[in-house]
Amino acid sequence: MDASLYLKRQLLAERKIAQSLEKGIRQSFITAGKTRDDIYHGAERLTWYSSCFIDKHHDVCKQLKTEDVRMIKAVLCLYKKKDAMADIFLTYIDYVLRRTDSVEARSLLVSITGFTAEYRTGKVAKELIAYSLVKSIFTSDKFSSSLRGTLTRKIFYGFSAIQFYGKVQKAAMASRRLKSLDPNFYNILYLMDLEMLYIYVEPLLSGIIKKINSLPVITLEEAIKIFQEYQ
C-alpha cells in the first residue's frame, strides 16, 4: 500500500475527537435552548446592519452580507465533509511544510513517520509528515481540552435568527483575526469555504501560527518542533 494512503487511512481511523467535535457543531443547529452570549452577539451584529442605511458605510454593509453568506457556505461544508476540522489543520501544516526544504523533509521522514525514504520525493515526504503531525495533534490532550472547551463556550443551542447571527458574528470576528494574522492561509481556507469555521480551532491553531510567523526563516525542523509542542 502507498505510504501516503496508509497514513490517510490511519488518520481517518483515529479522528474520533475531531468527529465528535464536528458532530457537536452540527447538533447545535437543531438542539433547543438559548444562550445569552449568542443573543448578545446576534443583537450586536443586527445593530451593525444600520450601516446599510448610511451611504458612507456601505462597505461595512457589504462585508456583513458577505460574511452571512460565507457562514452558510461553511455550515453546508461542515455537513458535507466528515473531517472539516482535520482539513483545516492538515491544510495549515501542508501550507507551512511547502515553504521548507524538500531534502530536509526526506532526511527527517524516517524519524517522524517510521517509513523508509526509498519511496519518497520531497513532496511526498512532506505530505507524510503532515499527516503524521495531524494524527498526533488530534489524539493529544491539548487538542481535546482546547476544542472541547471551544465547543462548550461558542456553540449556540437553538435556531432563532438572532442566535444564528450571534454565531455568525463570533465566526466572522475569528475569521478577521485569521486574515490579519496570516492572510495567505486565510485565503486558502476561503477558497475551501472553511474560513468561518476557524473559530473552532482558533484556541489551538492561533498559537501555532504566531510561533511559526515569529521564525525569521522557516525550517522543517523548527516547524515540526512547534507542531509537536501541541501534541
Buried (B, 14 or more C-beta within 10 A) or exposed (E): EEBBEBBBEEBEEBBEBBBBBBEBBBEBBEEEEEBEBBBEBBBEBBEBBEBBEEEEEEEBBEBBEEBBEBBBBBBEBBEEBBBBBBBBBBBBBBBBBEBBBBEBBBBBBEEBBEBEEEEBEBEBBBBBBBBBBBBBBBBBEBBBEBBBEBBEEBBBBBEEEBBBBBBBBBBBBBBBBBBEBBEEBBEBBBEBBBBBBBBBBBBBBBBBBEBBEEEEEBEBEBBBEBBEEBB
